[in-house]
């Protein structure tokens, strides 16, 4: 993509209840730093009185208005796939899309969530024991975090979800992709935490509108590392409790920033400055 083509660019985010999202600010600040006239809009299903059924109309409208791409968040990461022309290999494996590039009348689906979590984990918990971990949540975000952790070399992952069939489905999907690892649905959280070296939290619990802890605090031990995906607030009840018990922790900021790094690269064809985006994110959340 040439400099002329990207000098002016528009993108957007489709999801429910996204008014507090920091994604627009991150994209536009990095765009400005690279000399782009970058507009990034929120397409909030709640504000529009829309649902997943309106995705075809919303994507067509974005194309008509010349948007270069769309980020996709809850509850549309799986539903969007039906309306795309091509999927990147990782998006196809995961069955979830968080980034859509609109180019030449075609729609290309990608998943930068998993890479975002992996990059944040590599930087924030570089010496973490990857022998065994428990993951809470098997939805769209959980698919990405599980794939990321296994890509980093995690040898055993036990997945729990309020809907046990989702944990079962995730284990069945990932096991053939990572045959050298054990991926299984969990049945006894206390026993799994006793055996685990780490915890990945991939549910909305801890967000401002879903306060609280996602598990009994007594299950946390100082030997555990704890990786969070929630970033609003950045300091969740889970992280506070984990640190109080001596755990090494990773907040959800890394995943938020690095998925945006990946999406910016796809939308613009330019290489984002990840350190600059991290600094901006910290300023926004500080």
Secondary structure as UniProt FT lines:
FT   HELIX           3..6
FT   STRAND          8..15
FT   TURN            19..20
FT   HELIX           23..33
FT   TURN            34..35
FT   STRAND          37..44
FT   HELIX           45..48
FT   HELIX           52..54
FT   HELIX           55..64
FT   TURN            65..66
FT   STRAND          69..72
FT   TURN            74..75
FT   TURN            77..78
FT   HELIX           79..83
FT   STRAND          86..87
FT   HELIX           89..94
FT   STRAND          99..103
FT   TURN            104..105
FT   STRAND          106..110
FT   HELIX           113..124
FT   TURN            126..127
FT   STRAND          133..136
FT   HELIX           140..151
FT   TURN            152..153
FT   STRAND          156..160
FT   HELIX           164..175
FT   TURN            176..180
FT   STRAND          182..185
FT   HELIX           189..195
FT   STRAND          198..201
FT   TURN            205..206
FT   TURN            208..209
FT   HELIX           217..219
FT   TURN            222..223
FT   STRAND          225..228
FT   HELIX           237..244
FT   TURN            245..246
FT   STRAND          248..250
FT   HELIX           253..268
FT   HELIX           274..285
//
